[in-house]
Amino acid sequence: MTADDRSAEDSGIRLWHVPQARSFRILWFLHETGLPHRVERLSFAGKALRDPAFLAISPAGRVPAVQIDGATMFESGAILEYLCETRAPHMGRAPGHPERRAWLEWLHYAETIGQHLAQLTQQHIVLREDWMRSPTVMRLEAMRLARALDGVARAVGGQDWTLASGFSAADVALGYGVHLARRFVRFDDSPGLAAYHARLTARPGFQAALAADGAPEIYTRDFYEAPDDQPR
Ligand SMILES: N[C@@H](CCC(=O)N[C@@H](CS)C(=O)NCC(=O)O)C(=O)O
């Protein structure tokens, strides 16, 4: 039992997590804010996410899920909002804040990026046989991901973070996707995005979460290239 685990018994935050999955957003947030927590490690390899006990916590059998304040929650965006409201107001932008709307937009834009990452993960990794995959879908999704990332690069612009007022949970939500996107999209033509990524990953909270993530079990290659569409 670690020091974090011990203090988690008081704070009550328990995170169900699979290495490299969207639950990394919550893991990063918890390290970023220093909130005590306990991590329940799951794997996509077995049937743990389809166990009725876990489905009672997360209806689609997805991570993240958390136990907090005597109840359970699913959906990373909802969990981040709740954590900001109840424990880390500096990471949120409360109602009435001039950047409230922008904060909500970028916090949830993370799932616009997430849907392309999920498609690319399915095409390159989950579908194991070549005949199951579509090079057209792989290229289309990589292109759509690149366009969605352009939107992030424009929002950051000359700032350090998405919002002018500073780092927030929106950067954590987006940052997970930006970090993962480098496995499918090259950042060579987007120095602003590359610099944003470098700032995100240099944060001690990100580094601590990376160290706590667990052995990679989804992404093993640095880059997943879309194959040629020509008949072989
Ligand atoms: N919108 C949800 C998506 C959660 C999600 O799809 N998580 C993936 C991992 S990145 C998962 O648990 N997949 C397991 C499955 O599809 O069976 C969130 O942001 O929490």
The ligand as a MOL file (V3000), in Angstrom:
LIG
                    3D

  0  0  0     0  0            999 V3000
M  V30 BEGIN CTAB
M  V30 COUNTS 20 19 0 0 0
M  V30 BEGIN ATOM
M  V30 1 N -16.5180 9.1450 -23.3580 0
M  V30 2 C -15.9450 8.1770 -22.4550 0
M  V30 3 C -15.1870 7.1290 -23.2720 0
M  V30 4 C -14.6340 6.0140 -22.4090 0
M  V30 5 C -13.9890 4.9210 -23.2690 0
M  V30 6 O -14.4600 4.5790 -24.3620 0
M  V30 7 N -12.9090 4.3290 -22.7570 0
M  V30 8 C -12.2300 3.2620 -23.4790 0
M  V30 9 C -10.7280 3.3210 -23.2130 0
M  V30 10 S -9.9600 4.7240 -23.9380 0
M  V30 11 C -12.6990 1.9180 -22.9720 0
M  V30 12 O -12.8770 1.7360 -21.7980 0
M  V30 13 N -12.8880 0.9400 -23.8710 0
M  V30 14 C -13.2720 -0.3800 -23.5190 0
M  V30 15 C -14.2150 -0.9800 -24.5120 0
M  V30 16 O -14.5070 -0.3330 -25.5340 0
M  V30 17 O -14.6290 -2.1100 -24.2790 0
M  V30 18 C -15.0020 8.9070 -21.4740 0
M  V30 19 O -14.4300 9.9220 -21.8780 0
M  V30 20 O -14.8860 8.4600 -20.3190 0
M  V30 END ATOM
M  V30 BEGIN BOND
M  V30 1 1 1 2
M  V30 2 1 2 3
M  V30 3 1 2 18
M  V30 4 1 3 4
M  V30 5 1 4 5
M  V30 6 2 5 6
M  V30 7 1 5 7
M  V30 8 1 7 8
M  V30 9 1 8 9
M  V30 10 1 8 11
M  V30 11 1 9 10
M  V30 12 2 11 12
M  V30 13 1 11 13
M  V30 14 1 13 14
M  V30 15 1 14 15
M  V30 16 2 15 16
M  V30 17 1 15 17
M  V30 18 2 18 19
M  V30 19 1 18 20
M  V30 END BOND
M  V30 END CTAB
M  END
